[in-house]
Amino acid sequence: MLGEYRVQLKSICHIALICILGLAAGCTVSLPLPTPTATPIPPTDTPAAPTATPTETPTPLPPTPTPQPADLLLSAMTLEEKVGQLFMVYSTGPTVDADLQAAIVEDHVGGVILFAPNVESPAQVAELINAAQAAATTSGAGVPLLVAVDQEGGLIARLWEEGFTQFPAPMAVGATANPDDARLVAAAMARELHALGFNMNLAPVLDVNSNPLNPVIGTRAFGGTAEQVIEMGLPVIETYRQYGIIATAKHFPGHGDTDVDSHHGLPVVSHDLDRLWAVELAPFQAAIDAGVDVIMTAHVAFPAVDPSGTPATLSPAVLDGLLRQQMGFEGIIATDSLGMDALSAVYGPEEAAARAFQAGADLLMFGKDPGHTPAEVRAAYARVLAMVRGGTISMERLDASVRRILLLKQRYGLLDWQPVDPMAAEFECGAPENSRAALDVALDGLTLVMNDNTLPLSPDQSVMLIVPQRAEGLADVLAAQFPHLDVVVLGLDPTLGQVAATVARSVAADVVVAATWDAHWHPGQVNLIKALAARPLVVVALNSPYDLTAFQAEGATPSAYLCAYSDATPSIEAVAQVLAGEAEAGGHLPVALGETYPIGYRWEAP
C-alpha cells in the first residue's frame, strides 16, 4: 500500500508540475466560480429585520501561493532520491560506463563532473552528456543532472583536445586590466559549454594570488589584489549566467596565500580577520552581492575563523557561521573534491562527505583523484543515507539542501531537459569567432617586462629556440616566421650536461629564445638561463610570471622578458606575433615581481 501511495503521489505532483510550467509559459487555467446562495425573502406579514449598511469594504484574502516546481518534486521524492541529489560524481571513460550508470540510476546522483579522460571530441562529449541525462530523467524522480567541468582556461582546462577552443589563463585575462576582455573569453567559453550540454562551470577562481610560492593557484587567479579579482571575476559570473551556465566561485574562503597544494596536504592561512575580510573574503562577498549561485569550499584551515584547525570544507564555523550567517550567502555550497589528500589522508572520502554535509555543504563533489575509485563515492552515499535514516542528520537539514539544489535547476531551466545536437556542438566548438576572441585576449594580456633592444626579432636572424617538452607547439608556430630556426627541446629540469651542450650549440645563433615553465621550482631551468645570460637572450615565461625573480636571484638578467601566463594555443600564437613584431604585447603585470616590477608595470619604449 505504501508503494502504491508513493506512485500516486508522484503522479499527482508531476501533473501539478506540468500545470505550473504551463502557467509560467503564459497559459491560463479557468476554474468554475462558486454559485452564490440566495438570501430568502421574508413573508410580507412579517416585519423584515433591519439590514445593516456596511461601512467598510472587506479586505480580500491574499491569493494562495502557487507551489514551486522544485517543491513539488521534493515532496514526491524518496529518501534515497533526496540523498542522491547531494552528490556530484565522476566517471572514468568517454561513455556512460557501468559505474556511472549505477550512480545515476541506483544512487540517483544530482550531478556529474567530466574530466580529461571523458573527452575525445565535441560530438562525443555531447553524446556522453545526452546519455547521462537520459539515464537520469528516465529513472527515479526523473530529475536532470547538473553537468559540470573545470574549464578555467590556461593550465586548468578539461576540453583541450582538437576541436575545442583553447583559452588563455585567468591571469592573462587579468593582465589585460579590461573587464570587457573577461566578458569576451567568458562568452566564447560559455557558448561552447552550452552547445556541449554542460550547465555548470567550476569557475571562476576568486582566489587572490598574493603568494609567489603558491603551488596550486598561480596563473589560475586573475591577479594579486582583491580589486583585480573582483574587477575580472564578476563579469565572468554575469556572462556565464547570460548564457545559461551556472558559475562556481572558488575556493572559499581563499586559497591564494598558501604554500601547500591541498591536493597533497592541508594548507593553513594564518591571517587575522581584518586581513581576511580585506583580501581573501572580499571577492567572495562581492560575488555574493552580485548573486552568484554556487560557491566552492577550500580544503584549507583558517584558525582566525575556526581555531580548531578544521579544514574549511568540514567546518561549521566557516560554512554556516561565516559564509551563511555573516556573509549572507543563500545559494549552493559545494565542496572541492572530497578525494583530495588534504581531507582523505585524515578522514577518508566517506567520513569527509558526512562531515562536510553536517558542516553546511549542499553539494558533495568527487573528482578523479589519484588512488580513488567510484566505489568510494557509492560508499559515501550509503554513509550519508544511513545517517539520515538513523536520525544523525535530520530530514529538515536534508530537505533544505535538496530544495536549494532543485531550485537552482529550476532557475536555470534544467528541469525541462532537452538533448543537445552533437553536430551543432562540433560546429560551435572551435568556431572562428571563439578562437579569435581567445587570441585577442591573449595578445591584450601578453606582458613585456623588459626589452634591451632585442625585440622584435628579424626574419634574417639565426634564432635558437629552447622549449620544454610540453610547449613544442611554439616551435611549429615560430618556424613560419623564422627560416633560420634551431630548436632544442628539453625537460623541465635539464641536467648540467644538457645545459652545457645547449650553451655550446647556441654559439651559432644570433639570438636565443628560451621558453620557461615554473623555473622557480626547477633549478635546471635557472642554471640554463644563468649560463645563457651573456648572450642576446629572450625569456618567455609560459606559466608563472615569477620565473624572472628566480633568475635575478642568481644574478641572471635576460635581454627581454615576456609573460604569456599559459601555453594554450592562443598564448603561443600571441608570443610568436610579438617576437616577430607583428603585434604588440598589451598587458600589464597582474602580480608584482619584486619591488622593481610592481602590479600594473609594463615595459615602455624610451
C-alpha positions in Angstrom: 0.0 0.0 0.0 2.8 2.4 0.8 4.4 1.8 -2.6 1.1 2.4 -4.4 0.6 5.6 -2.4 4.1 6.9 -3.3 3.4 6.2 -7.0 0.1 8.0 -6.9 1.7 11.0 -5.0 4.4 11.2 -7.7 1.9 11.2 -10.5 -0.2 13.9 -8.9 2.9 16.0 -8.3 4.2 15.5 -11.9 0.8 16.6 -13.2 0.8 19.6 -11.0 4.4 20.4 -12.2 3.2 20.3 -15.8 0.4 22.7 -15.0 2.8 25.1 -13.2 5.2 25.1 -16.1 2.3 25.8 -18.4 1.3 28.8 -16.2 4.9 30.0 -16.3 4.8 29.8 -20.1 1.8 32.1 -20.3 -1.1 29.6 -20.3 -4.3 30.3 -18.4 -6.5 28.0 -16.4 -10.2 28.7 -15.9 -11.7 27.5 -12.7 -15.6 27.4 -12.0 -16.7 30.2 -9.7 -18.9 29.1 -6.8 -22.7 29.7 -7.2 -23.9 32.5 -4.9 -26.5 31.4 -2.3 -29.8 33.4 -2.5 -31.0 35.1 0.7 -34.6 34.0 1.4 -37.3 36.8 1.2 -39.4 37.1 4.4 -43.2 36.9 4.2 -45.0 40.2 3.7 -46.8 40.0 7.1 -43.6 39.5 9.0 -41.6 42.7 9.5 -38.2 42.4 7.9 -35.3 42.5 10.2 -33.3 45.7 9.9 -30.4 45.3 7.4 -27.0 46.8 8.5 -25.4 49.0 5.9 -21.7 48.0 5.6 -19.4 50.9 6.2 -16.1 49.3 5.0 -15.2 47.2 2.0 -13.9 43.8 3.2 -10.2 43.2 2.7 -9.7 40.4 0.1 -7.8 37.4 1.3 -4.3 37.1 -0.2 -4.1 34.6 -3.1 -2.9 31.1 -2.2 0.8 30.9 -3.3 1.5 28.6 -6.2 3.9 25.8 -5.2 7.3 25.9 -6.9 8.0 23.1 -9.3 11.0 22.3 -7.1 8.8 22.0 -4.1 6.5 19.6 -5.9 9.5 17.5 -6.9 10.8 17.5 -3.4 7.6 16.4 -1.9 7.4 13.4 -4.3 11.0 12.2 -3.8 12.0 9.2 -1.8 14.7 9.4 0.9 17.2 7.7 -1.4 16.4 10.1 -4.2 16.9 13.1 -1.9 20.3 11.9 -0.7 21.4 11.2 -4.2 20.8 14.9 -5.2 23.6 15.9 -2.8 26.3 14.0 -4.9 28.3 15.1 -7.9 30.4 12.2 -9.2 32.9 11.4 -11.9 33.4 8.6 -14.4 36.5 7.1 -15.9 35.9 7.0 -19.6 34.3 8.6 -22.7 30.9 6.8 -22.3 28.3 6.1 -19.6 30.1 3.1 -18.1 28.6 0.7 -15.5 29.8 2.7 -12.5 28.3 6.0 -13.8 25.1 4.2 -14.8 24.7 2.7 -11.3 25.4 6.1 -9.7 22.7 7.7 -11.7 20.1 5.0 -11.7 20.6 3.4 -8.3 22.0 6.2 -6.2 20.1 9.0 -8.0 23.1 11.4 -8.0 22.4 15.0 -8.7 25.3 15.7 -11.0 28.3 14.6 -12.9 31.7 16.2 -13.4 33.7 15.5 -16.6 37.5 15.3 -16.7 40.1 14.8 -19.4 39.6 11.0 -19.7 35.9 11.7 -20.6 36.8 13.9 -23.5 37.7 12.8 -27.1 35.8 15.2 -29.4 32.9 17.7 -29.2 30.3 15.3 -30.6 31.5 12.5 -28.3 31.1 14.8 -25.2 27.7 15.9 -26.3 26.6 12.2 -26.8 28.0 11.3 -23.4 26.1 14.1 -21.7 22.9 13.2 -23.5 23.2 9.6 -22.4 23.8 10.6 -18.8 20.9 12.9 -18.8 18.7 10.3 -20.4 19.5 7.9 -17.7 18.7 10.5 -15.0 15.4 11.6 -16.5 14.1 8.1 -17.1 14.8 6.7 -13.6 14.0 7.6 -10.0 12.5 11.0 -9.6 13.4 11.9 -13.2 15.5 15.0 -12.1 18.0 16.1 -14.7 21.7 16.3 -13.8 24.0 19.2 -13.1 26.8 18.6 -15.6 30.0 20.4 -14.7 33.6 20.8 -15.8 36.7 22.6 -14.7 37.1 24.9 -17.7 39.1 27.8 -16.3 41.4 28.5 -19.2 45.1 28.0 -19.4 46.5 25.4 -17.1 43.1 24.0 -15.9 41.1 23.1 -19.0 39.5 19.7 -19.5 38.3 20.5 -23.0 41.8 20.6 -24.5 41.6 18.1 -27.4 41.5 19.0 -31.1 38.1 20.6 -31.9 37.8 22.7 -28.8 38.9 26.3 -28.4 41.8 26.7 -26.0 41.6 29.8 -23.9 44.4 31.9 -22.1 44.8 31.5 -18.4 42.8 33.7 -16.0 46.0 35.6 -15.1 46.4 36.5 -18.8 42.9 37.9 -18.7 43.7 39.8 -15.5 46.8 41.2 -17.2 44.6 42.9 -19.8 43.1 45.1 -17.0 40.0 45.2 -19.1 36.7 43.7 -17.9 35.5 43.6 -21.5 38.2 41.0 -22.2 36.9 38.9 -19.3 33.4 39.0 -20.8 34.8 38.2 -24.3 36.5 35.0 -23.1 33.7 34.0 -20.8 31.1 34.4 -23.6 33.1 32.2 -26.0 33.7 29.6 -23.4 30.1 29.6 -22.3 28.8 29.2 -25.9 30.9 26.0 -26.3 29.9 24.6 -22.9 26.2 25.2 -23.6 26.4 23.6 -27.0 28.0 20.5 -25.5 25.3 20.1 -22.9 27.1 21.4 -19.8 25.1 23.6 -17.5 27.8 24.4 -14.9 31.4 25.5 -14.9 33.6 25.1 -11.9 34.9 28.6 -12.4 35.9 31.4 -11.9 38.7 31.2 -9.4 38.3 34.1 -7.0 41.4 33.4 -5.0 43.9 36.4 -4.7 47.3 35.1 -5.6 49.3 37.1 -3.1 51.9 34.4 -2.5 54.6 33.9 -5.3 55.3 30.4 -3.9 51.7 29.2 -4.2 51.9 25.8 -5.9 48.3 25.3 -6.9 46.7 28.7 -7.7 49.2 30.9 -9.5 48.0 31.7 -13.0 44.6 30.3 -12.2 44.0 33.6 -10.4 43.2 36.9 -12.1 45.7 38.8 -10.1 47.4 39.7 -6.8 44.9 42.0 -5.3 41.2 41.7 -4.3 40.3 44.6 -6.5 41.7 42.9 -9.6 39.9 39.7 -8.9 36.6 41.4 -8.3 37.0 43.5 -11.5 37.6 40.4 -13.6 35.6 37.8 -11.7 32.2 39.5 -11.6 31.9 40.0 -15.4 32.7 36.3 -15.8 29.9 35.3 -13.4 27.5 37.6 -15.1 28.4 36.4 -18.6 28.1 32.7 -17.7 24.6 33.4 -16.3 23.5 35.2 -19.5 24.4 32.0 -21.5 22.7 29.6 -19.1 25.9 28.4 -17.4 26.0 28.2 -13.6 29.2 29.9 -12.3 31.0 28.4 -9.3 33.1 30.9 -7.3 36.1 29.1 -5.7 38.0 28.3 -3.4 36.3 29.8 -0.3 37.5 31.4 2.0 40.6 31.8 -0.2 43.5 29.6 -1.4 45.7 32.4 -2.8 48.1 32.8 0.1 49.2 29.2 0.6 52.4 27.4 0.0 50.9 23.9 0.2 48.8 22.3 -2.5 45.6 20.9 -1.0 45.7 18.1 -3.4 48.6 16.8 -1.4 48.4 18.3 2.1 46.4 20.7 4.3 47.4 24.4 3.8 46.9 26.8 6.7 46.1 30.5 6.2 47.1 32.2 9.5 46.0 35.8 8.8 43.8 37.6 11.2 40.2 38.5 10.5 40.9 42.1 9.4 43.3 40.8 6.7 40.9 38.0 5.6 38.0 40.5 5.2 40.2 42.9 3.2 41.8 40.4 0.9 40.7 36.7 0.9 37.0 37.3 1.6 36.4 40.4 -0.4 36.0 38.8 -3.8 33.5 36.2 -2.4 31.5 38.9 -0.7 31.3 40.9 -4.0 30.2 37.7 -5.8 27.5 37.0 -3.2 26.3 40.6 -3.5 26.2 40.1 -7.3 24.0 36.9 -6.9 26.5 34.1 -7.6 24.6 30.8 -7.4 27.4 28.4 -6.2 30.5 28.8 -4.0 33.1 26.0 -3.7 34.9 25.5 -0.5 38.7 25.1 0.0 40.4 22.3 1.9 42.3 24.9 3.9 42.4 25.7 7.6 41.7 29.2 8.8 42.5 29.5 12.5 41.1 33.0 12.8 37.6 31.6 11.9 37.9 28.1 13.3 40.7 27.8 16.0 40.3 24.0 15.9 42.2 23.9 12.6 39.5 22.0 10.8 39.6 22.4 7.0 37.0 24.9 5.8 35.1 22.3 3.9 34.4 20.4 7.1 34.0 23.4 9.4 30.5 24.6 10.6 32.2 27.8 11.8 33.4 28.6 8.2 30.4 27.3 6.2 27.5 28.1 8.4 28.9 30.8 10.7 31.0 32.8 8.2 29.5 32.1 4.8 25.8 31.7 5.6 25.3 34.0 8.6 28.0 36.7 8.4 28.3 37.0 4.6 24.6 36.3 3.8 25.1 33.6 1.1 21.8 31.8 0.3 23.0 29.7 -2.7 24.6 26.3 -3.0 27.7 25.5 -1.0 29.7 22.9 -3.0 32.8 21.1 -1.7 36.1 20.8 -3.6 36.8 17.2 -4.4 36.4 15.1 -1.3 39.1 12.7 -2.5 41.9 15.2 -2.3 44.7 14.4 0.2 44.1 17.4 2.4 40.9 15.5 3.6 41.2 11.9 2.5 44.6 11.3 4.2 42.9 12.1 7.6 39.2 11.3 7.2 38.7 9.2 4.1 36.0 10.0 1.5 33.1 8.6 3.4 33.8 10.5 6.6 34.7 13.6 4.7 31.4 13.5 2.9 29.4 13.1 6.1 31.3 15.8 7.9 31.1 18.3 5.0 27.3 17.9 4.8 26.9 18.2 8.6 29.1 21.4 8.4 26.7 23.0 5.9 27.7 21.9 2.4 24.9 21.2 -0.1 26.8 19.5 -3.0 29.3 16.8 -2.2 31.7 16.7 -5.1 34.1 13.9 -6.1 36.7 14.3 -8.7 39.1 11.9 -10.4 41.7 12.0 -7.6 44.7 9.6 -7.8 44.3 6.4 -5.8 40.5 6.7 -5.5 37.7 4.8 -7.2 34.0 5.3 -8.0 33.2 2.6 -5.4 34.2 5.0 -2.7 31.6 7.5 -3.9 28.9 4.9 -3.6 30.1 4.1 -0.1 29.9 7.8 0.8 26.3 7.9 -0.5 25.4 4.9 1.7 27.0 6.6 4.7 25.0 9.8 4.4 21.8 7.8 3.7 22.4 5.7 6.8 22.9 8.9 8.9 19.6 10.3 7.8 17.8 7.0 8.5 19.4 6.9 11.9 18.5 10.5 12.8 22.0 11.8 13.0 21.1 14.1 10.0 17.6 15.5 10.3 15.1 15.4 7.4 14.8 19.2 7.8 18.5 19.6 7.1 18.4 17.2 4.2 15.3 18.9 2.6 16.9 22.3 2.9 19.9 21.3 0.8 17.9 19.3 -1.7 15.5 22.2 -2.1 18.4 24.6 -2.8 19.7 22.2 -5.5 16.3 21.7 -7.1 15.6 25.5 -7.1 18.9 26.1 -8.8 18.0 23.6 -11.5 14.6 25.2 -11.8 16.1 28.7 -12.1 18.3 27.7 -15.0 15.5 25.8 -16.8 17.2 22.4 -16.2 14.0 20.6 -15.0 12.8 20.6 -18.6 15.9 18.9 -20.1 16.3 18.6 -23.9 19.2 16.7 -25.6 21.8 18.7 -27.5 22.7 18.2 -31.1 26.2 16.6 -31.3 26.7 18.1 -34.8 25.8 21.5 -33.5 28.4 21.0 -30.8 31.0 20.2 -33.4 30.2 23.4 -35.2 30.3 25.7 -32.1 33.4 24.3 -30.5 36.5 25.8 -32.1 34.4 28.2 -34.1 36.4 31.1 -35.7 34.8 33.8 -33.5 35.8 31.8 -30.3 39.4 31.3 -31.5 39.6 35.0 -32.5 38.3 36.1 -29.1 40.9 33.8 -27.3 43.8 35.2 -29.4 42.7 38.8 -29.0 42.6 38.5 -25.2 45.9 36.6 -25.2 47.5 39.5 -27.1 45.9 42.0 -24.7 47.3 40.2 -21.7 50.8 39.3 -23.0 53.2 41.4 -20.9 56.6 42.7 -21.9 58.5 43.3 -18.7 62.0 44.2 -20.1 63.5 44.7 -23.6 67.1 45.7 -24.2 66.5 46.5 -27.9 66.3 42.7 -28.6 62.7 42.6 -29.7 61.2 42.4 -32.2 63.3 39.8 -33.9 64.2 39.9 -37.6 63.5 37.0 -40.0 67.1 37.3 -41.2 68.4 36.4 -37.7 69.5 33.0 -36.8 67.4 32.0 -33.8 67.8 29.2 -31.3 64.6 28.3 -29.6 64.7 26.3 -26.4 61.4 24.9 -25.3 60.2 22.5 -22.6 58.6 19.3 -23.9 55.1 20.4 -23.1 55.4 23.5 -25.3 56.8 22.2 -28.5 53.9 23.9 -30.4 55.8 27.2 -30.0 58.5 25.8 -32.4 55.8 25.0 -35.0 54.4 28.5 -34.9 57.8 30.2 -34.9 59.1 28.2 -37.9 56.8 30.1 -40.1 58.3 33.5 -39.1 62.0 32.5 -38.8 63.5 30.4 -41.5 66.8 30.1 -39.6 65.4 28.4 -36.5 67.2 25.9 -34.5 65.0 24.1 -32.0 66.2 22.4 -28.8 63.6 20.5 -26.7 64.5 19.9 -23.0 62.8 18.6 -19.9 61.6 20.8 -17.1 64.8 20.2 -15.2 67.7 19.9 -17.7 70.9 18.3 -16.4 74.2 20.2 -16.2 75.4 18.2 -19.2 72.3 19.2 -21.2 72.8 22.9 -20.2 76.5 22.7 -21.3 75.6 21.2 -24.6 72.9 23.7 -25.3 75.2 26.7 -24.4 77.8 25.3 -26.9 75.2 24.9 -29.6 73.9 28.5 -29.1 77.2 30.0 -30.3 75.9 29.7 -33.9 72.7 31.7 -33.2 72.3 35.5 -33.3 69.7 35.4 -30.5 68.4 32.7 -28.1 64.7 32.5 -27.2 64.2 30.3 -24.1 60.7 29.3 -23.0 60.5 28.5 -19.3 57.9 26.8 -17.1 57.8 27.5 -13.4 61.6 27.9 -13.3 61.5 28.8 -9.6 60.6 25.2 -8.9 63.0 23.7 -11.5 66.7 24.6 -10.8 67.8 23.2 -14.0 66.0 25.9 -15.9 67.6 28.5 -13.7 71.0 27.0 -14.4 70.2 27.2 -18.2 69.2 30.9 -18.1 72.2 31.8 -16.0 74.6 30.1 -18.5 73.0 31.9 -21.4 72.6 35.3 -19.8 75.7 36.7 -21.5 74.2 36.2 -25.0 71.2 38.1 -26.5 68.5 36.2 -24.7 64.7 36.5 -24.8 62.9 34.6 -22.0 59.2 33.7 -22.4 57.5 32.6 -19.2 54.9 30.2 -20.4 53.2 29.8 -17.0 54.3 31.6 -13.8 55.5 35.2 -14.3 57.6 34.8 -11.2 60.4 33.0 -13.1 62.2 36.3 -13.5 62.7 36.6 -9.8 64.4 33.2 -9.7 66.8 34.2 -12.5 67.7 37.5 -10.9 68.3 35.9 -7.5 71.1 34.1 -9.3 72.4 37.3 -11.0 71.0 36.4 -14.4 69.0 39.1 -16.3 67.8 38.3 -19.8 67.8 40.9 -22.6 64.0 40.7 -22.8 61.3 39.1 -20.7 57.8 38.2 -21.8 55.0 36.8 -19.7 52.5 34.6 -21.5 50.8 33.0 -18.4 50.0 29.8 -20.3 50.9 27.5 -23.2 47.4 27.4 -24.6 47.3 27.8 -28.4 46.2 31.4 -28.4 49.0 32.3 -26.0 51.6 30.6 -28.1 50.3 32.4 -31.2 50.4 35.7 -29.4 54.0 35.1 -28.3 55.0 34.4 -31.9 53.4 37.5 -33.2 55.1 39.7 -30.6 58.5 38.1 -31.2 58.2 38.7 -34.9 57.0 42.3 -34.5 53.6 41.6 -36.0 51.7 42.7 -32.8 52.4 44.5 -29.5 52.1 42.9 -26.1 49.2 44.8 -24.5 49.3 43.5 -20.9 50.3 44.9 -17.5 51.7 42.8 -14.7 48.8 41.4 -12.6 51.2 40.5 -9.8 54.4 42.1 -8.5 57.8 40.7 -9.5 59.7 42.1 -6.6 59.9 45.8 -5.9 61.3 46.7 -9.3 58.2 45.5 -11.2 55.0 46.3 -9.3 51.5 45.4 -10.2 50.5 47.3 -13.3 54.0 47.6 -14.7 54.9 47.1 -18.4 57.9 48.0 -20.4 57.6 51.1 -22.5 60.0 52.0 -25.3 62.2 55.0 -24.3 
